[in-house]
């Protein structure tokens, strides 16, 4: 009799275990999550809202879902149009197939999935990339100025800066004619200094600025260290 009890108990346990296995839900069999960050429970809430018969019920459930979505992302509360983004995500997770009243209107699938326009990047001049984009901007400004002393001063300032950029890129010397030709080309032929008699600053003076400030900084550090040593030596010991 005891043996029969053990056998029946084992059968009952086996049957119960088989039922549990049959009830298991594998990820491969589950519904695809459109926005995985919100989890499967929120997706089920949205699916539940879609099954409500009256629009009043659907709106009530949708507002509760929006509240839950906001609580899941508290770090985004200060983002502009935060509520608008949540409602858009609600429609996305509902596959745009839910009849509720959104305060921002119902977005279309085409509107959400539309690709943004490509960003406009500054057009570099690969041939003279070492001058940088700011030089081209300064040249365009100089071209737009009326002829006169100010334009001439700006033009030579640009030319000297171009020479300095060239020397930073190539430590060797550079002739002024090379800079004038590059300036003529970058300005589209509107700034021509090829026949000028005025020379640009020499390479030594252009490159001296960096070393001068560097030596000054080192001098200040040495002076401060010397003062600290004097102060420590003059302190009275008790």
C-alpha positions as CSV (number, residue, x, y, z in Angstrom):
1,X,0.0,0.0,0.0
2,X,2.9,2.3,0.8
3,X,4.4,1.5,-2.5
4,X,1.2,2.5,-4.3
5,X,1.2,5.8,-2.5
6,X,4.7,6.6,-3.6
7,X,3.8,5.6,-7.2
8,X,0.7,7.8,-7.2
9,X,2.6,10.7,-5.7
10,X,5.4,10.4,-8.3
11,X,2.8,10.4,-11.1
12,X,1.1,13.5,-9.6
13,X,4.4,15.3,-9.4
14,X,5.4,14.3,-12.9
15,X,2.0,15.5,-14.2
16,X,2.3,18.8,-12.4
17,X,5.9,19.3,-13.6
18,X,4.8,18.6,-17.2
19,X,2.1,21.2,-17.0
20,X,4.6,23.8,-15.8
21,X,6.9,23.0,-18.7
22,X,4.0,23.3,-21.1
23,X,3.2,26.7,-19.7
24,X,6.7,28.1,-20.1
25,X,7.0,31.0,-22.5
26,X,10.2,31.1,-24.5
27,X,11.7,34.4,-25.7
28,X,11.7,33.1,-29.3
29,X,7.9,32.6,-29.0
30,X,7.2,35.9,-27.5
31,X,5.9,39.0,-29.2
32,X,8.6,41.3,-30.6
33,X,9.3,44.3,-28.4
34,X,9.2,47.5,-30.5
35,X,10.9,49.6,-27.8
36,X,12.7,47.1,-25.5
37,X,13.7,49.7,-23.0
38,X,10.2,49.8,-21.6
39,X,9.9,46.1,-21.1
40,X,7.3,43.5,-21.9
41,X,4.8,44.5,-19.2
42,X,4.3,47.9,-20.7
43,X,3.9,46.4,-24.1
44,X,1.2,44.2,-22.7
45,X,-0.5,47.2,-21.1
46,X,-0.6,48.9,-24.5
47,X,-2.0,45.8,-26.1
48,X,-4.7,45.7,-23.4
49,X,-5.6,49.4,-24.1
50,X,-6.1,48.5,-27.8
51,X,-8.8,45.9,-26.8
52,X,-10.9,48.3,-24.7
53,X,-14.3,48.7,-26.4
54,X,-15.0,52.4,-25.7
55,X,-12.8,55.3,-26.4
56,X,-13.2,56.6,-22.9
57,X,-11.7,53.4,-21.5
58,X,-8.9,53.5,-24.0
59,X,-8.0,57.1,-23.1
60,X,-8.1,56.3,-19.4
61,X,-5.7,53.4,-19.9
62,X,-3.5,55.4,-22.3
63,X,-3.0,58.2,-19.7
64,X,-2.1,55.7,-17.1
65,X,0.5,54.2,-19.5
66,X,2.0,57.6,-20.2
67,X,2.3,58.2,-16.4
68,X,4.2,54.9,-16.1
69,X,6.5,55.7,-19.0
70,X,7.3,59.0,-17.5
71,X,8.2,57.4,-14.1
72,X,10.5,54.9,-15.9
73,X,12.5,57.8,-17.4
74,X,12.7,60.5,-14.7
75,X,16.0,61.8,-16.0
76,X,14.3,63.0,-19.2
77,X,11.7,65.1,-17.5
78,X,13.5,68.3,-18.2
79,X,13.9,67.5,-21.9
80,X,11.8,69.9,-24.1
81,X,8.5,68.3,-25.3
82,X,9.0,65.3,-22.9
83,X,5.2,64.5,-22.9
84,X,5.1,64.8,-26.6
85,X,7.8,62.3,-27.0
86,X,6.1,59.8,-24.7
87,X,2.8,60.0,-26.7
88,X,4.8,59.4,-29.9
89,X,6.4,56.4,-28.3
90,X,3.0,55.1,-27.2
91,X,1.8,55.2,-30.8
92,X,5.0,53.5,-32.0
93,X,4.6,50.7,-29.5
94,X,1.0,50.3,-30.6
95,X,2.2,50.0,-34.2
96,X,0.1,53.1,-35.0
97,X,-3.0,51.1,-34.4
98,X,-4.7,52.5,-31.3
99,X,-7.7,54.9,-31.2
100,X,-6.9,57.3,-28.4
101,X,-7.0,61.1,-28.1
102,X,-3.5,62.5,-27.8
103,X,-3.0,66.1,-26.8
104,X,-0.4,66.4,-29.5
105,X,-2.3,64.7,-32.3
106,X,-1.7,61.3,-33.8
107,X,1.6,61.0,-35.6
108,X,1.9,59.1,-38.9
109,X,4.2,56.2,-39.5
110,X,5.9,58.2,-42.4
111,X,6.5,61.2,-40.1
112,X,8.2,59.1,-37.4
113,X,10.3,57.0,-39.7
114,X,11.4,59.8,-41.9
115,X,15.1,60.3,-42.1
116,X,16.5,63.7,-41.0
117,X,18.2,65.9,-43.6
118,X,22.0,65.4,-43.8
119,X,24.0,67.9,-41.8
120,X,26.0,70.5,-43.7
121,X,29.6,70.2,-42.8
122,X,32.2,73.0,-43.5
123,X,33.7,72.5,-47.0
124,X,37.4,72.0,-46.5
125,X,40.1,72.7,-49.1
126,X,42.0,69.5,-49.1
127,X,44.9,71.1,-51.0
128,X,45.4,73.7,-48.2
129,X,43.9,72.0,-45.2
130,X,46.7,73.3,-43.0
131,X,45.2,76.8,-43.1
132,X,42.0,75.8,-41.4
133,X,38.4,76.8,-42.1
134,X,38.7,80.1,-40.2
135,X,41.2,81.4,-42.8
136,X,38.6,80.8,-45.5
137,X,36.0,82.6,-43.5
138,X,38.3,85.6,-42.9
139,X,39.1,85.7,-46.6
140,X,35.4,85.8,-47.5
141,X,34.9,88.7,-45.1
142,X,37.8,90.6,-46.6
143,X,36.4,90.1,-50.1
144,X,33.1,91.7,-49.1
145,X,34.8,94.8,-47.7
146,X,35.2,98.0,-49.7
147,X,38.7,98.9,-50.9
148,X,40.6,101.0,-48.4
149,X,43.0,101.0,-45.6
150,X,40.9,98.7,-43.4
151,X,40.6,96.1,-46.1
152,X,44.3,96.3,-46.9
153,X,45.2,95.9,-43.2
154,X,42.9,92.9,-42.9
155,X,44.3,91.4,-46.1
156,X,47.9,91.6,-44.8
157,X,46.8,90.2,-41.4
158,X,45.3,87.2,-43.1
159,X,48.4,86.7,-45.2
160,X,50.7,86.8,-42.1
161,X,48.4,84.4,-40.3
162,X,48.5,82.1,-43.4
163,X,52.3,82.2,-43.3
164,X,52.3,81.3,-39.6
165,X,49.9,78.4,-40.3
166,X,52.2,77.2,-43.1
167,X,55.2,77.4,-40.8
168,X,53.4,75.4,-38.1
169,X,52.6,72.7,-40.7
170,X,56.0,72.8,-42.4
171,X,58.9,74.0,-40.1
172,X,60.9,75.0,-43.1
173,X,60.9,78.6,-44.5
174,X,58.3,79.7,-47.0
175,X,58.5,82.5,-49.6
176,X,55.9,85.3,-49.5
177,X,55.0,84.6,-53.1
178,X,53.8,81.2,-52.1
179,X,51.4,82.7,-49.6
180,X,50.3,85.4,-52.1
181,X,49.5,82.7,-54.6
182,X,47.5,80.6,-52.1
183,X,45.6,83.7,-51.0
184,X,44.8,84.6,-54.6
185,X,43.5,81.1,-55.2
186,X,41.4,80.9,-51.9
187,X,39.8,84.2,-52.6
188,X,38.8,83.2,-56.1
189,X,41.2,85.7,-57.7
190,X,39.7,88.7,-55.8
191,X,42.7,89.4,-53.5
192,X,45.9,89.8,-55.4
193,X,49.1,90.7,-53.6
194,X,51.5,89.2,-56.1
195,X,52.8,92.6,-57.3
196,X,53.0,94.2,-53.9
197,X,56.2,95.6,-52.6
198,X,55.4,95.1,-48.9
199,X,56.9,92.0,-47.3
200,X,55.2,89.8,-44.8
201,X,56.6,89.3,-41.3
202,X,59.7,87.1,-41.2
203,X,59.4,83.5,-40.0
204,X,61.4,84.2,-36.8
205,X,59.1,87.0,-35.5
206,X,56.0,84.9,-36.4
207,X,57.1,81.9,-34.5
208,X,58.7,83.8,-31.6
209,X,55.4,84.5,-29.9
210,X,54.9,80.9,-28.7
211,X,58.5,80.5,-27.3
212,X,58.4,84.0,-25.7
213,X,55.3,83.2,-23.7
214,X,56.6,79.8,-22.9
215,X,59.9,81.2,-21.5
216,X,57.9,83.7,-19.5
217,X,55.9,81.0,-17.9
218,X,58.9,79.0,-17.0
219,X,60.6,82.2,-15.6
220,X,57.5,82.8,-13.4
221,X,57.6,79.2,-12.1
222,X,61.3,79.5,-11.2
223,X,60.7,82.8,-9.5
224,X,57.8,81.3,-7.4
225,X,59.9,78.3,-6.4
226,X,62.7,80.6,-5.3
227,X,60.4,82.7,-3.2
228,X,59.0,79.5,-1.6
229,X,62.5,78.4,-0.6
230,X,63.3,81.8,0.8
231,X,60.1,81.8,2.8
232,X,60.7,78.3,4.2
233,X,64.3,79.2,5.2
234,X,63.2,82.5,7.0
235,X,60.5,80.9,9.1
236,X,61.3,80.8,12.8
237,X,61.5,77.4,14.4
238,X,60.2,77.1,17.9
